[in-house]
Amino acid sequence: MTATSLRLVAHAHTTALRRARFGGSDDGLDEGGLRAALALAQAGRGHLGVDDACVSSPAAAATDTADALGLLPTIEAALADCDYGDWTGRSVEEIAVEQPQALHEWMSEPESAPHGGESVAAVRGRVGAWLDGQRGADRRLTAIAHPLVIRVAVVHALDLPLATYRQVDVAPLAIVRLTGRGARWHLRLGAPRVD
């Protein structure tokens, strides 16, 4: 049976990510994010999949992360961060003060998009379709994306209720491994290999 080995890598820190701003992944990496990505590349390239095919979100943060890790990605639009519409570039704190009901709705109902952009359910549809297309391709692939995209991908891969995406924490530069065989994805947990 053919299998796909997929590494999902969360892009490194940006100023917007550190400040909890919606849609800040179009920013490049901040200084700390770049240093962390370069340190990860030097610490042990064996767990990064440097010989794998690589795709990346179109966001500058993802392509900067790929570059720092020594990877040469192809851009994959399906891996783009959520479109936050009117909230793009604004902080969670600002929205909590100005639109508390809308923020509550968005946080509690994955199908809602009070900001005029994409709902988390729409992100799952887009990312899930891409993920399903990778399964069983008999290849190794590294994909770099925003932490929210990876959270939604894990929920989709494990066929969990969408609301559980809030319970999946993905830190910058986290590496999530999935193996696709047949009609299923398997989450693979293990220590990174350091060469």
N, CA and C of each residue as an Amber inpcrd file, in Angstrom:
protein
   585
   0.8420000  -1.1740000   0.0000000   0.0000000   0.0000000   0.0000000
   0.8930000   1.2450000   0.0000000   0.5730000   2.2050000  -0.8390000
   1.3570000   3.4340000  -0.8990000   1.0370000   4.3230000   0.3040000
   2.0000000   5.1560000   0.6840000   1.8130000   6.0360000   1.8360000
   2.4500000   7.3870000   1.5650000   1.8500000   8.3960000   2.1490000
   2.4010000   9.7440000   2.1100000   2.9010000  10.0820000   3.5000000
   4.1290000  10.5510000   3.5670000   4.6800000  11.0500000   4.8150000
   4.6530000  12.5720000   4.7250000   3.9050000  13.2040000   5.6150000
   3.7030000  14.6490000   5.5680000   4.1790000  15.2880000   6.8600000
   5.0610000  16.2660000   6.7270000   5.4800000  17.0850000   7.8670000
   4.8130000  18.4440000   7.7100000   4.0220000  18.8260000   8.6880000
   3.4210000  20.1500000   8.7220000   4.2600000  20.9900000   9.6770000
   4.8380000  22.0720000   9.1750000   5.7130000  22.9250000   9.9750000
   5.0540000  24.2900000  10.1240000   4.8690000  24.7290000  11.3550000
   4.3100000  26.0560000  11.6060000   5.3880000  27.1080000  11.3740000
   5.0200000  28.1830000  10.6760000   6.0310000  29.2090000  10.4370000
   6.4870000  29.8240000  11.7530000   7.6690000  30.4210000  11.7170000
   8.2520000  31.0380000  12.9100000   7.5100000  32.3290000  13.2590000
   7.8940000  32.9160000  14.3780000   7.2320000  34.1210000  14.8870000
   7.3370000  35.3200000  13.9540000   6.2360000  36.0670000  13.9260000
   6.1830000  37.3800000  13.2910000   5.7590000  38.3600000  14.3800000
   5.9170000  39.6450000  14.1200000   5.4530000  40.6520000  15.0800000
   3.9520000  40.4990000  15.3180000   3.1870000  40.2950000  14.2590000
   1.7310000  40.1630000  14.3930000   1.3490000  38.9390000  15.2180000
   2.0530000  37.8320000  15.0380000   1.7480000  36.6200000  15.7940000
   2.0380000  36.8460000  17.2740000   3.1350000  37.4930000  17.5690000
   3.4770000  37.7720000  18.9750000   2.4590000  38.7070000  19.6270000
   1.8890000  39.6030000  18.8350000   0.9520000  40.5890000  19.3760000
  -0.5070000  40.1710000  19.2200000  -0.7310000  38.9250000  18.8400000
  -2.0850000  38.3710000  18.6800000  -2.9380000  39.2440000  17.7620000
  -2.4110000  39.4950000  16.5700000  -3.1440000  40.2600000  15.5560000
  -3.6890000  39.2890000  14.5130000  -4.8840000  39.5570000  14.0530000
  -5.5030000  38.7230000  13.0340000  -4.8220000  38.9500000  11.6900000
  -4.4650000  37.8510000  11.0410000  -3.9570000  37.9250000   9.6730000
  -2.6010000  38.5530000   9.5210000  -1.7360000  38.4050000  10.4890000
  -0.4170000  39.0110000  10.3960000   0.6240000  38.1610000   9.7070000
   0.2380000  37.0230000   9.1330000   1.2500000  36.1430000   8.5390000
   1.7650000  36.6620000   7.2060000   1.1960000  37.7620000   6.6930000
   1.7700000  38.3730000   5.4950000   3.0220000  39.1550000   5.8360000
   3.2480000  39.3900000   7.1250000   4.4890000  39.9960000   7.5650000
   5.5920000  38.9500000   7.4550000   6.8070000  39.4190000   7.2480000
   7.9390000  38.4940000   7.3030000   8.2280000  38.1270000   8.7520000
   9.1760000  37.2590000   8.9420000   9.5570000  36.8620000  10.2920000
  10.1530000  38.0440000  11.0320000   9.9030000  38.0940000  12.3420000
  10.5930000  39.0980000  13.1350000  11.9890000  38.5580000  13.4540000
  12.7960000  39.3790000  14.1010000  14.1860000  38.9810000  14.3550000
  14.2750000  37.6920000  15.1680000  13.4470000  37.5830000  16.2100000
  13.4520000  36.3720000  17.0330000  12.9850000  35.1490000  16.2540000
  11.9830000  35.3290000  15.3950000  11.5040000  34.2160000  14.5790000
  12.5610000  33.7200000  13.6180000  13.2830000  34.6450000  12.9910000
  14.3560000  34.2650000  12.0680000  15.4660000  33.5290000  12.8150000
  15.8530000  34.0490000  13.9720000  16.9020000  33.3700000  14.7570000
  16.4670000  31.9580000  15.1460000  15.2150000  31.8100000  15.5650000
  14.7160000  30.4890000  15.9730000  14.6930000  29.5180000  14.8010000
  14.2810000  29.9880000  13.6320000  14.2550000  29.1160000  12.4510000
  15.6680000  28.7070000  12.0430000  16.5990000  29.6410000  12.0840000
  17.9950000  29.3140000  11.7500000  18.5780000  28.3340000  12.7690000
  18.2290000  28.5080000  14.0490000  18.7120000  27.5890000  15.0900000
  18.1360000  26.1920000  14.8810000  16.8600000  26.1130000  14.5150000
  16.2520000  24.8090000  14.2410000  16.9570000  24.1290000  13.0720000
  17.2690000  24.8990000  12.0450000  17.9620000  24.3360000  10.8760000
  19.3190000  23.7790000  11.2700000  20.0280000  24.4560000  12.1600000
  21.3530000  23.9960000  12.5690000  21.2910000  22.8740000  13.5960000
  20.2360000  22.8310000  14.3940000  20.1330000  21.8480000  15.4730000
  20.0010000  20.4210000  14.9720000  19.3780000  20.2460000  13.8640000
  19.1760000  18.8800000  13.3970000  18.3110000  18.8370000  12.1710000
  18.9300000  18.8630000  11.0360000  18.2070000  18.9000000   9.7800000
  17.4790000  17.5910000   9.4960000  17.8170000  16.5010000  10.1890000
  17.2120000  15.2070000   9.9250000  15.7100000  15.1730000  10.1380000
  15.1920000  15.9880000  11.0500000  13.7500000  15.9740000  11.3120000
  13.0100000  17.0300000  10.5070000  13.7060000  17.7580000   9.6380000
  13.0680000  18.8010000   8.8470000  12.6170000  18.3370000   7.4730000
  13.1020000  17.2090000   7.0200000  12.6930000  16.7340000   5.7070000
  13.3230000  17.5250000   4.5780000  14.6060000  17.8620000   4.7010000
  15.2550000  18.7000000   3.6910000  15.3310000  18.0310000   2.3220000
  15.2000000  16.7230000   2.2760000  15.2090000  16.0340000   0.9890000
  13.8000000  15.7980000   0.4480000  12.7960000  16.1750000   1.2220000
  11.4100000  16.0040000   0.8040000  11.0170000  17.0960000  -0.1920000
   9.9360000  16.8500000  -0.9070000   9.2990000  17.9390000  -1.6540000
   8.7700000  18.9150000  -0.6080000   8.6660000  20.1840000  -0.9560000
   8.2210000  21.1800000   0.0110000   7.2100000  22.1080000  -0.6300000
   6.1360000  22.3880000   0.1130000   5.1460000  23.3930000  -0.2880000
   5.0080000  24.3750000   0.8620000   4.5200000  25.5520000   0.5280000
   4.3990000  26.5960000   1.5240000   3.1550000  27.4220000   1.2660000
   2.6010000  27.9260000   2.3410000   1.5890000  28.9700000   2.2420000
   2.2010000  30.1280000   1.4540000   1.3740000  30.9300000   0.7920000
   1.9190000  32.0840000   0.0830000   2.4050000  33.2020000   1.0040000
   2.1340000  33.1190000   2.3000000   2.5080000  34.1730000   3.2430000
   4.0180000  34.3130000   3.3530000   4.4640000  35.5470000   3.5030000
   5.8970000  35.8270000   3.6480000   6.4840000  35.0840000   4.8430000
   5.7380000  34.9710000   5.9410000   6.2400000  34.2700000   7.1240000
   6.5600000  32.8130000   6.8080000   5.7430000  32.1790000   6.0060000
   5.9730000  30.7750000   5.6470000   7.1570000  30.6410000   4.6950000
   7.2280000  31.4890000   3.6790000   8.3430000  31.3880000   2.7320000
   9.6590000  31.7930000   3.4010000   9.6230000  32.7720000   4.3170000
  10.8300000  33.1310000   5.0680000  11.2880000  31.9610000   5.9350000
  10.3310000  31.2700000   6.5550000  10.6640000  30.1080000   7.3750000
  11.2990000  29.0160000   6.5200000  10.7110000  28.7430000   5.3730000
  11.2780000  27.7330000   4.4690000  12.7110000  28.0920000   4.1000000
  12.9300000  29.3510000   3.7590000  14.2650000  29.8070000   3.3810000
  15.2480000  29.6120000   4.5350000  14.8660000  30.0060000   5.7370000
  15.7440000  29.8630000   6.8970000  16.0570000  28.4010000   7.1890000
  15.1060000  27.5130000   6.8860000  15.3070000  26.0780000   7.1200000
  16.0550000  25.3960000   5.9710000  16.3530000  26.1460000   4.9280000
  17.0700000  25.5800000   3.7930000  16.1910000  24.7910000   2.8450000
  14.8970000  25.0850000   2.8400000  13.9480000  24.3750000   1.9860000
  13.5590000  25.2640000   0.8020000  13.2230000  24.6420000  -0.3160000
  12.8200000  25.3670000  -1.5190000  11.3770000  25.0050000  -1.8460000
  10.4290000  25.7910000  -1.3320000   9.0250000  25.4060000  -1.4790000
   8.3980000  25.8550000  -2.7900000   7.3570000  25.1340000  -3.1490000
   6.4110000  25.5660000  -4.1680000   5.2530000  26.1930000  -3.3930000
   4.7260000  27.2990000  -3.8820000   3.6260000  27.9650000  -3.1880000
   2.3310000  27.1800000  -3.3930000   1.6070000  26.9640000  -2.3000000
   0.3350000  26.2500000  -2.3240000  -0.7380000  27.1520000  -1.7050000
  -1.5940000  27.7120000  -2.5510000  -2.6170000  28.6570000  -2.0980000
  -3.5730000  28.0440000  -1.0740000  -3.8130000  26.7410000  -1.1490000
  -4.7340000  26.0890000  -0.2120000  -4.2380000  26.1600000   1.2230000
  -2.9520000  26.4270000   1.4150000  -2.3850000  26.4960000   2.7600000
  -2.3610000  27.9100000   3.3350000  -2.9840000  28.8530000   2.6550000
  -3.0180000  30.2400000   3.1340000  -3.7250000  30.3230000   4.4860000
  -3.3360000  31.3110000   5.2660000  -3.9920000  31.5750000   6.5400000
  -5.4490000  31.9740000   6.2900000  -6.2310000  31.9680000   7.3340000
  -7.6220000  32.4020000   7.2730000  -7.6880000  33.8530000   6.7920000
  -8.6760000  34.1630000   5.9720000  -8.9480000  35.5420000   5.5700000
  -9.8110000  36.1470000   6.6750000  -9.2540000  37.1100000   7.4040000
  -9.9540000  37.7020000   8.5420000 -10.7690000  38.9340000   8.1760000
 -10.9000000  39.2250000   6.9030000 -11.7570000  40.3240000   6.4660000
 -11.4480000  41.6320000   7.1630000 -12.4600000  42.2450000   7.7680000
 -12.3220000  43.5430000   8.4350000 -11.3990000  43.5040000   9.6540000
 -11.1280000  42.3300000  10.1750000 -10.2800000  42.2200000  11.3600000
  -8.7960000  42.1430000  11.0160000  -8.4600000  41.9980000   9.7660000
  -7.0620000  41.8250000   9.3540000  -6.1930000  42.9470000   9.9100000
  -5.1190000  42.5440000  10.5790000  -4.1650000  43.4900000  11.1430000
  -4.5400000  44.0350000  12.5010000  -5.7380000  43.7200000  12.9840000
  -6.2010000  44.2280000  14.2730000  -5.9550000  43.1850000  15.3640000
  -5.7870000  43.6530000  16.5820000  -5.5070000  42.7320000  17.6860000
  -6.7870000  42.1270000  18.2390000  -6.6240000  40.9850000  18.8720000
  -7.7440000  40.3290000  19.5410000  -8.3050000  41.2620000  20.6120000
  -7.4230000  41.9650000  21.3260000  -7.8810000  42.9040000  22.3640000
  -8.7580000  44.0090000  21.7880000  -8.3630000  44.5780000  20.6580000
  -9.1650000  45.6270000  20.0200000 -10.5560000  45.1160000  19.6780000
 -10.5930000  43.9370000  19.0650000 -11.8830000  43.3730000  18.6490000
 -12.7310000  43.0410000  19.8740000 -12.0960000  42.5650000  20.9550000
 -12.8280000  42.2330000  22.1830000 -13.5050000  43.4690000  22.7670000
 -12.8790000  44.6190000  22.6320000 -13.4510000  45.8550000  23.1510000
 -14.5280000  46.3950000  22.2070000 -14.2310000  46.4100000  20.9130000
 -15.1260000  47.0400000  19.9330000 -16.2710000  46.1470000  19.4700000
 -16.0260000  44.8410000  19.3820000 -17.0290000  43.9190000  18.8610000
 -17.0690000  42.6410000  19.7020000 -17.3520000  42.7610000  20.9970000
 -17.2740000  41.5750000  21.8600000 -18.2050000  40.4470000  21.4270000
 -19.4230000  40.7780000  20.9780000 -20.3610000  39.7340000  20.5720000
 -19.8610000  39.0250000  19.3050000 -19.3280000  39.7860000  18.3670000
 -18.8120000  39.2010000  17.1280000 -17.6190000  38.2980000  17.4240000
 -16.7470000  38.7360000  18.3290000 -15.5910000  37.9090000  18.6890000
 -16.0520000  36.6280000  19.3730000 -17.0180000  36.7520000  20.2830000
 -17.5570000  35.5660000  20.9490000 -18.1580000  34.5970000  19.9230000
 -18.9100000  35.1360000  18.9850000 -19.5210000  34.3070000  17.9360000
 -18.4400000  33.5700000  17.1410000 -17.4070000  34.2940000  16.7380000
 -16.3410000  33.6730000  15.9390000 -15.5920000  32.6170000  16.7490000
 -15.3720000  32.8940000  18.0400000 -14.6310000  31.9510000  18.8950000
 -15.4540000  30.7070000  19.2340000 -16.7770000  30.8270000  19.2470000
 -17.6030000  29.6970000  19.6680000 -18.2930000  28.9590000  18.5230000
 -18.3470000  29.5630000  17.3450000 -19.0400000  28.9490000  16.2130000
 -18.1180000  28.9120000  14.9920000 -17.4860000  27.7760000  14.7180000
 -16.5340000  27.6890000  13.6100000 -17.1270000  28.0260000  12.2370000
 -18.4490000  28.0140000  12.1200000 -19.0860000  28.3240000  10.8320000
 -19.2950000  29.8240000  10.6390000 -19.0450000  30.6310000  11.6680000
 -19.3220000  32.0570000  11.5570000 -18.1020000  32.8360000  11.0590000
 -18.4010000  33.9460000  10.4060000 -17.3540000  34.8500000   9.9140000
 -17.8600000  36.2880000  10.0450000 -18.0290000  36.7570000  11.2760000
 -18.5890000  38.0900000  11.4680000 -17.6960000  39.2080000  10.9300000
 -16.4650000  38.8880000  10.6280000 -15.5090000  39.8680000  10.1230000
 -15.5980000  40.0510000   8.6110000 -16.4530000  39.2680000   7.9620000
 -16.6040000  39.3920000   6.5120000 -15.5790000  38.6090000   5.7140000
 -14.7600000  37.8450000   6.3810000 -13.7670000  37.0180000   5.6970000
 -14.1880000  35.5620000   5.6960000 -13.2410000  34.6900000   5.9900000
 -13.4630000  33.2470000   5.9640000 -13.8200000  32.7260000   7.3540000
 -14.6880000  31.7630000   7.4160000 -14.9430000  31.0670000   8.6810000
 -13.8820000  29.9790000   8.8470000 -13.7380000  29.4920000  10.0670000
 -12.8180000  28.3840000  10.3120000 -13.3090000  27.1450000   9.5550000
 -14.6150000  26.9890000   9.4300000 -15.1630000  25.8700000   8.6540000
 -14.7290000  25.9560000   7.1940000 -14.6990000  27.1560000   6.6400000
 -14.2390000  27.3230000   5.2540000 -12.7560000  26.9980000   5.1330000
 -11.9780000  27.3850000   6.1380000 -10.5480000  27.0460000   6.1340000
 -10.3950000  25.5290000   6.1570000 -11.1820000  24.8540000   6.9960000
 -11.1020000  23.3920000   7.0470000 -11.4710000  22.7840000   5.6970000
 -12.4780000  23.3210000   5.0540000 -12.8550000  22.7920000   3.7420000
 -11.7260000  22.8990000   2.7420000 -11.0800000  24.0470000   2.7100000
  -9.9750000  24.2890000   1.7720000  -8.7530000  23.4420000   2.1130000
  -8.3450000  23.4840000   3.3810000  -7.1580000  22.7370000   3.8090000
  -7.4270000  21.2300000   3.7630000  -8.6270000  20.8260000   4.1730000
  -8.9790000  19.4050000   4.1570000  -8.9800000  18.8200000   2.7550000
  -9.4800000  19.5760000   1.7800000  -9.4670000  19.1000000   0.3900000
  -8.0360000  18.9140000  -0.0950000  -7.1620000  19.8720000   0.2440000
  -5.7490000  19.7380000  -0.1380000  -5.1360000  18.5190000   0.5440000
  -5.3910000  18.3650000   1.8430000  -4.8310000  17.2510000   2.6070000
  -5.2900000  15.9200000   2.0430000  -6.5770000  15.8030000   1.7450000
  -7.1020000  14.5630000   1.1830000  -6.4540000  14.2340000  -0.1590000
  -6.0990000  15.2540000  -0.9140000  -5.4340000  15.0410000  -2.1960000
  -4.0070000  14.5530000  -2.0810000  -3.4140000  14.6730000  -0.9060000
  -2.0270000  14.2430000  -0.6960000  -1.9240000  12.7820000  -0.2580000
  -2.9760000  12.2680000   0.3450000  -2.9580000  10.9330000   0.9430000
  -2.7440000   9.8530000  -0.1050000  -1.8610000   8.9250000   0.2220000
  -1.6350000   7.7770000  -0.6490000  -0.7980000   8.0780000  -1.8840000
  -0.1150000   9.2220000  -1.9000000   0.6600000   9.6140000  -3.0830000
   2.0550000   9.0020000  -3.1090000   2.4180000   8.2230000  -2.0980000
   3.7120000   7.5680000  -2.0110000   4.8560000   8.5650000  -2.1780000
   4.8490000   9.5710000  -1.3050000   5.9290000  10.5530000  -1.3200000
   6.0950000  11.1640000   0.0590000   7.1790000  11.8750000   0.2040000
   7.4690000  12.6130000   1.4330000   7.3200000  14.0890000   1.1230000
   6.5800000  14.7890000   1.9710000   6.2650000  16.1800000   1.7060000
   6.3570000  16.9900000   2.9990000   6.9810000  18.1530000   2.9230000
   7.0030000  19.1080000   4.0220000   6.1480000  20.2930000   3.6020000
   5.2340000  20.7200000   4.4790000   4.3500000  21.8440000   4.1970000
   4.4810000  22.8720000   5.3170000   4.7140000  24.1250000   4.9440000
   4.8920000  25.1870000   5.9300000   3.6940000  26.1270000   5.8590000
   3.0720000  26.3580000   7.0200000   1.8510000  27.1570000   7.0530000
   1.6880000  27.8260000   8.4110000   0.6420000  28.6270000   8.5290000
   0.2990000  29.3110000   9.7710000  -0.1770000  28.2830000  10.7990000
   0.0780000  28.5110000  12.1000000  -0.3860000  27.5580000  13.1150000
  -1.8720000  27.2170000  13.0370000  -2.7630000  28.1900000  12.7220000
  -4.1880000  27.8800000  12.6110000  -4.4500000  26.8580000  11.5120000
  -3.7730000  26.9880000  10.4060000  -3.9500000  26.0520000   9.2900000
  -3.5430000  24.6460000   9.7230000  -2.4790000  24.5430000  10.4720000
  -2.0200000  23.2230000  10.9350000  -2.9950000  22.6550000  11.9660000
  -3.5310000  23.4970000  12.8370000  -4.5260000  23.0260000  13.8070000
  -5.7290000  22.4340000  13.0830000  -6.2140000  23.1300000  12.0830000
  -7.3720000  22.6710000  11.3190000  -7.0220000  21.4040000  10.5370000
  -5.8090000  21.3380000  10.0040000  -5.3780000  20.1440000   9.2620000
  -5.3650000  18.9100000  10.1680000  -4.8870000  19.0610000  11.3960000
  -4.8510000  17.9330000  12.3340000  -6.2730000  17.4750000  12.6580000
  -7.1610000  18.4130000  12.9170000  -8.5550000  18.0670000  13.2120000
  -9.1810000  17.3340000  12.0220000  -8.9170000  17.8150000  10.8110000
  -9.4470000  17.1580000   9.6170000  -8.8480000  15.7580000   9.4480000
  -7.5320000  15.6610000   9.5880000  -6.8600000  14.3750000   9.3890000
  -7.3770000  13.3060000  10.3400000  -7.6750000  13.7000000  11.5680000
  -8.1400000  12.7410000  12.5690000  -9.6570000  12.6230000  12.6110000
 -10.3350000  13.3360000  11.6990000 -11.7890000  13.3010000  11.5910000
 -12.4660000  13.6590000  12.9140000 -11.9670000  14.7180000  13.5430000
 -12.5180000  15.2010000  14.8020000 -13.5580000  16.2780000  14.5320000
 -14.4360000  16.5390000  15.4800000 -15.3680000  17.6590000  15.3170000
 -14.5730000  18.9610000  15.1750000 -15.0060000  19.8250000  14.3010000
 -14.2570000  21.0440000  14.0060000 -13.9930000  21.8960000  15.2430000
 -14.9250000  21.9580000  16.1660000 -14.7440000  22.7940000  17.3550000
 -13.5170000  22.3940000  18.1690000 -13.0180000  21.1770000  18.0000000
 -11.8430000  20.7400000  18.7620000 -10.5590000  21.4130000  18.2830000
 -10.6030000  22.1560000  17.1820000  -9.3880000  22.8390000  16.7220000
  -8.8730000  23.7940000  17.8060000  -9.7740000  24.3100000  18.6500000
  -9.3700000  25.2180000  19.7260000  -8.5400000  24.5090000  20.7840000
  -8.6330000  23.1850000  20.8370000  -7.8940000  22.4080000  21.8340000
  -6.5580000  21.9030000  21.2940000  -6.2340000  22.2430000  20.0840000
  -4.9650000  21.8400000  19.4760000  -4.0510000  23.0610000  19.4610000
  -2.9960000  23.0180000  20.2460000  -2.0370000  24.1190000  20.2830000
  -0.8830000  23.8000000  19.3440000  -0.5730000  24.7410000  18.4810000
   0.5440000  24.5920000  17.5540000   1.4240000  25.8250000  17.7090000
   2.5860000  25.6320000  18.2710000   3.5270000  26.7320000  18.4860000
   4.2910000  27.0300000  17.1930000   4.8110000  28.2390000  17.0750000
   5.6730000  28.5340000  15.9320000   6.8190000  27.5200000  15.8560000
   7.0980000  27.0540000  14.6610000   8.1270000  26.0610000  14.3390000
   7.8040000  24.6530000  14.8290000   6.5770000  24.4210000  15.3010000
   6.1750000  23.0590000  15.6510000   6.1590000  22.2090000  14.3850000
   6.4790000  20.9330000  14.5540000   6.4560000  19.9930000  13.4380000
   5.4540000  18.8990000  13.7820000   4.4320000  18.7630000  12.9430000
   3.4050000  17.7380000  13.1170000   3.5870000  16.7410000  11.9740000
   3.6480000  15.4620000  12.3200000   3.8340000  14.4350000  11.2960000
   2.5550000  13.6370000  11.0940000   2.1790000  13.5100000   9.8360000
   1.0290000  12.6970000   9.4500000   1.4870000  11.6840000   8.4170000
   0.9110000  10.4980000   8.4860000   1.1560000   9.4860000   7.4750000
  -0.1870000   9.1020000   6.8780000  -0.2950000   9.2010000   5.5590000
  -1.5400000   8.8710000   4.8850000  -1.4400000   7.5250000   4.1960000
  -2.3140000   6.6300000   4.5990000  -2.3960000   5.3050000   3.9810000
  -3.8580000   5.0280000   3.6780000  -4.1350000   4.6410000   2.4590000
  -5.5130000   4.3480000   2.1090000  -6.4030000   5.5490000   2.3440000
  -7.4980000   5.3390000   3.0660000  -8.4700000   6.4060000   3.2940000
  -8.2390000   7.1530000   4.6040000  -7.1160000   6.8950000   5.2960000
  -6.9130000   7.4780000   6.6210000  -5.5750000   8.1670000   6.7460000
  -5.5650000   9.1490000   7.6370000  -4.3270000   9.7690000   8.0850000
  -4.0260000   9.2640000   9.4860000  -2.7550000   9.1220000   9.7940000
  -2.3140000   8.7300000  11.1280000  -1.3910000   9.8110000  11.6510000
  -1.6000000  10.2210000  12.8920000  -0.7360000  11.1840000  13.5500000
   0.4560000  10.4350000  14.1140000   1.6340000  10.9120000  13.8030000
   2.8500000  10.2260000  14.2540000   3.5740000  11.1320000  15.2340000
   3.7190000  10.6640000  16.4620000   4.4260000  11.4030000  17.4950000
   5.7400000  10.6910000  17.7820000   6.7840000  11.4550000  17.9300000
   8.0750000  10.8620000  18.2280000   9.1260000  11.9390000  18.3910000
  10.2420000  11.5440000  18.9250000  11.3380000  12.4820000  19.1080000
  11.9690000  12.8000000  17.7650000  12.3840000  14.0600000  17.5870000
  13.0610000  14.4120000  16.3350000  14.4190000  13.7290000  16.2560000
  14.8030000  13.4190000  15.0470000  16.1100000  12.8320000  14.7810000
  17.1020000  13.9820000  14.6210000  18.1540000  13.9820000  15.3890000
  19.1630000  15.0270000  15.2740000  20.4040000  14.4040000  14.6610000
  20.7950000  14.9490000  13.5240000  21.9680000  14.4130000  12.8240000
  23.2480000  15.0520000  13.3310000
